């Protein structure tokens, strides 16, 4: 049975009210996670890569420099493993793909339609969505393996139709639309309590479980606010049915 570990690559400070309806103006430390696990056949695998110095330091485009200086992520001492066989990409925001270039031999699994969409946009169209082509490996279009090429199965606890990315039932890619085009979560289905890593479906667990997703301005960055609301309700039903939930940015989630 695969047991994922979720590590914190960085923290970003923001008012709680920005990420939680009815929250306080007090600034909280929001983590940026990535997942790591060992597959019995494929070896070390990642879910996203978190923030790295490719975003926060060194030579960067002006848009990426501005992005980093607005959010000001503070990197932790967490280190990505040197050898990785597979990277599962939840979506293409900079805080999820910053180290893809550091793994030229890894398989990269992601939403193919989203990749095609953002590759076809100009720099402004990508930047306004928090996506930066300079973080894409030069051969990403050739190396990427779209989720839709894998077998379709039913996820546990009512999550619906998903893709079995390793064709063994261990890790399932579940579409979680709303946050960004192609946003995908991952279900570890063979655990006694199925675990859903829902990435950025919402910033805080309480926002999903209590229906307190933030409104403007946080909602303005969503790709599809209506779909995001339905995704939150679907995740809430999953948790109520006995599933375990991990989010990328929830301060209270144990990494």
C-alpha positions as CSV (number, residue, x, y, z in Angstrom):
1,X,0.0,0.0,0.0
2,X,1.3,3.4,-1.0
3,X,1.6,6.0,1.8
4,X,2.2,9.5,0.5
5,X,4.2,12.1,2.4
6,X,3.4,15.8,2.0
7,X,6.3,18.2,2.5
8,X,6.3,22.0,2.7
9,X,8.5,23.8,0.2
10,X,7.7,27.4,1.2
11,X,5.3,29.7,3.1
12,X,3.4,32.7,1.9
13,X,1.9,35.2,4.3
14,X,-1.6,36.5,3.7
15,X,-4.7,37.7,5.7
16,X,-6.9,34.8,6.7
17,X,-9.9,36.8,5.3
18,X,-8.4,36.5,1.9
19,X,-8.6,32.7,1.9
20,X,-11.6,32.1,4.2
21,X,-15.1,33.7,4.1
22,X,-15.6,35.3,7.5
23,X,-12.0,35.0,8.4
24,X,-9.9,37.4,10.4
25,X,-7.6,40.2,9.0
26,X,-4.8,38.6,10.9
27,X,-2.0,37.4,8.6
28,X,-1.4,33.6,8.6
29,X,1.4,31.5,7.2
30,X,0.1,29.6,4.2
31,X,2.2,26.5,3.3
32,X,3.0,25.4,-0.2
33,X,3.2,21.6,-0.3
34,X,4.3,18.9,-2.7
35,X,3.7,15.1,-2.4
36,X,6.2,12.3,-2.4
37,X,5.7,8.6,-2.4
38,X,7.4,5.3,-3.5
39,X,5.6,3.1,-6.0
40,X,6.6,-0.6,-5.7
41,X,7.3,-0.8,-9.4
42,X,8.2,2.7,-10.5
43,X,10.2,4.0,-7.5
44,X,10.1,7.5,-6.3
45,X,7.3,9.7,-7.5
46,X,6.3,13.3,-6.9
47,X,3.0,15.2,-6.9
48,X,4.0,18.6,-8.1
49,X,7.3,20.2,-7.0
50,X,6.4,23.2,-4.8
51,X,8.4,26.4,-4.9
52,X,12.1,26.3,-5.6
53,X,14.8,28.9,-6.3
54,X,13.8,28.9,-10.0
55,X,10.9,31.1,-8.8
56,X,12.5,33.1,-6.0
57,X,16.1,33.8,-7.1
58,X,18.4,34.1,-10.0
59,X,17.8,35.2,-13.6
60,X,14.0,35.3,-14.4
61,X,11.7,37.0,-16.7
62,X,10.2,40.3,-15.5
63,X,6.7,38.7,-15.1
64,X,8.1,35.9,-12.9
65,X,10.2,38.4,-10.9
66,X,7.1,40.5,-10.3
67,X,5.1,37.4,-9.3
68,X,7.8,36.3,-6.8
69,X,8.1,39.8,-5.3
70,X,4.4,40.2,-4.9
71,X,3.9,36.8,-3.1
72,X,7.3,36.7,-1.5
73,X,7.4,33.0,-0.8
74,X,9.9,32.0,2.0
75,X,11.5,28.7,1.1
76,X,11.9,26.0,3.7
77,X,14.9,23.6,4.0
78,X,12.8,20.7,2.4
79,X,14.7,19.1,-0.4
80,X,13.3,17.3,-3.4
81,X,14.7,13.8,-4.1
82,X,17.5,13.7,-6.7
83,X,16.1,10.7,-8.6
84,X,12.4,10.7,-9.5
85,X,10.7,8.4,-12.0
86,X,7.2,10.1,-12.3
87,X,5.9,13.6,-11.6
88,X,2.1,13.9,-11.3
89,X,1.1,17.5,-12.0
90,X,-2.0,18.8,-10.4
91,X,-2.0,22.0,-12.4
92,X,0.4,24.5,-14.1
93,X,0.7,27.3,-11.5
94,X,4.2,28.3,-10.7
95,X,4.1,27.0,-7.1
96,X,3.4,23.5,-8.5
97,X,5.8,23.1,-11.4
98,X,8.9,25.1,-10.5
99,X,11.3,22.1,-10.5
100,X,10.1,20.3,-13.6
101,X,13.2,21.3,-15.5
102,X,15.3,19.6,-12.8
103,X,14.1,16.2,-13.8
104,X,14.8,15.7,-17.5
105,X,14.3,11.9,-17.3
106,X,11.1,11.8,-15.3
107,X,7.8,10.9,-16.8
108,X,5.4,13.9,-16.4
109,X,1.7,13.1,-16.1
110,X,-0.7,16.0,-16.5
111,X,-3.9,17.3,-18.1
112,X,-3.1,17.4,-21.8
113,X,-5.8,19.9,-22.8
114,X,-4.6,22.4,-20.2
115,X,-1.0,22.1,-21.3
116,X,-2.0,22.7,-25.0
117,X,-4.1,25.7,-23.9
118,X,-1.4,27.4,-21.9
119,X,1.3,26.7,-24.5
120,X,-0.9,28.4,-27.1
121,X,-1.4,31.6,-25.0
122,X,0.9,34.6,-25.2
123,X,3.0,35.7,-22.2
124,X,0.3,38.0,-20.9
125,X,-2.4,35.3,-21.2
126,X,-0.2,32.9,-19.2
127,X,1.0,35.4,-16.6
128,X,-2.5,36.5,-15.6
129,X,-3.2,32.9,-14.8
130,X,0.0,32.4,-12.8
131,X,1.6,30.3,-15.5
132,X,5.1,30.8,-16.8
133,X,6.4,29.0,-19.8
134,X,10.0,29.4,-18.7
135,X,9.3,26.8,-16.0
136,X,8.3,24.3,-18.6
137,X,11.0,21.9,-19.8
138,X,11.8,22.6,-23.4
139,X,10.6,19.1,-24.4
140,X,7.5,19.1,-22.2
141,X,5.1,18.8,-25.1
142,X,6.9,15.6,-26.2
143,X,7.4,14.1,-22.7
144,X,4.0,14.9,-21.2
145,X,1.6,12.0,-20.7
146,X,-2.0,13.2,-20.7
147,X,-4.2,11.7,-18.0
148,X,-6.8,10.7,-20.6
149,X,-4.6,8.0,-22.1
150,X,-4.9,5.9,-18.9
151,X,-7.8,3.6,-18.0
152,X,-11.0,5.1,-16.6
153,X,-12.3,3.7,-13.4
154,X,-14.7,4.7,-10.6
155,X,-13.1,6.4,-7.6
156,X,-14.2,5.5,-4.0
157,X,-16.7,7.4,-1.9
158,X,-18.5,9.0,-4.8
159,X,-15.8,11.0,-6.4
160,X,-16.9,9.7,-9.8
161,X,-15.0,8.7,-13.0
162,X,-11.2,9.0,-12.7
163,X,-8.0,7.8,-14.4
164,X,-5.9,5.0,-13.1
165,X,-2.5,6.5,-13.8
166,X,-0.4,3.4,-12.9
167,X,-3.0,0.9,-14.1
168,X,-2.9,-0.9,-10.7
169,X,-5.6,1.0,-8.7
170,X,-3.1,2.6,-6.4
171,X,-3.2,6.2,-7.5
172,X,-6.2,7.8,-9.3
173,X,-6.3,11.2,-11.1
174,X,-9.6,12.9,-10.4
175,X,-10.7,16.1,-12.2
176,X,-11.4,18.9,-9.8
177,X,-12.3,21.8,-12.0
178,X,-12.6,25.4,-10.9
179,X,-9.3,26.6,-9.6
180,X,-7.3,26.5,-12.9
181,X,-7.9,24.8,-16.2
182,X,-6.9,21.1,-15.9
183,X,-6.8,21.2,-12.1
184,X,-6.5,17.6,-10.9
185,X,-6.4,15.8,-7.6
186,X,-5.0,12.4,-6.7
187,X,-6.7,9.6,-4.7
188,X,-4.7,7.0,-2.9
189,X,-7.5,4.4,-3.2
190,X,-6.0,1.3,-1.6
191,X,-5.6,2.7,1.9
192,X,-8.1,1.7,4.6
193,X,-9.2,5.3,4.5
194,X,-8.9,6.6,0.9
195,X,-6.9,9.8,0.8
196,X,-7.6,12.6,-1.6
197,X,-4.9,15.2,-2.3
198,X,-7.1,18.0,-3.6
199,X,-4.2,20.4,-4.3
200,X,-5.8,23.9,-4.7
201,X,-9.5,23.0,-4.8
202,X,-9.6,25.5,-1.9
203,X,-7.0,27.1,0.3
204,X,-8.3,25.9,3.7
205,X,-10.0,22.6,4.7
206,X,-12.5,24.5,6.8
207,X,-13.5,26.5,3.7
208,X,-14.6,23.2,2.0
209,X,-16.1,21.5,5.0
210,X,-18.1,24.6,6.2
211,X,-18.9,26.1,2.8
212,X,-16.7,29.2,3.5
213,X,-14.8,29.5,0.3
214,X,-13.6,33.1,-0.1
215,X,-15.3,35.7,-2.3
216,X,-13.6,38.6,-4.2
217,X,-10.7,39.2,-4.6
218,X,-9.7,35.5,-4.1
219,X,-12.5,34.2,-6.2
220,X,-11.4,36.5,-9.1
221,X,-8.4,34.2,-9.8
222,X,-10.5,31.1,-10.2
223,X,-10.8,29.7,-13.7
224,X,-14.5,28.8,-13.1
225,X,-16.1,29.8,-9.8
226,X,-19.3,27.8,-10.4
227,X,-17.2,24.6,-11.1
228,X,-15.1,25.4,-8.0
229,X,-18.2,25.4,-5.9
230,X,-19.4,22.1,-7.2
231,X,-15.9,20.6,-6.7
232,X,-15.9,21.8,-3.0
233,X,-19.3,20.1,-2.5
234,X,-18.1,16.9,-4.1
235,X,-15.0,16.9,-1.8
236,X,-17.1,17.6,1.2
237,X,-19.3,14.5,0.4
238,X,-16.1,12.5,0.1
239,X,-14.9,13.5,3.6
240,X,-18.4,12.9,5.1
241,X,-18.3,9.4,3.6
242,X,-15.1,8.7,5.4
243,X,-12.3,9.9,3.1
244,X,-9.2,11.7,4.2
245,X,-8.4,15.2,2.7
246,X,-5.1,16.9,2.2
247,X,-4.8,20.4,0.6
248,X,-1.7,22.1,-0.7
249,X,-2.1,25.3,1.3
250,X,-4.0,24.4,4.5
251,X,-2.0,25.5,7.6
252,X,-3.6,22.9,9.8
253,X,-2.9,19.9,7.5
254,X,-0.2,17.7,9.0
255,X,2.6,17.4,6.3
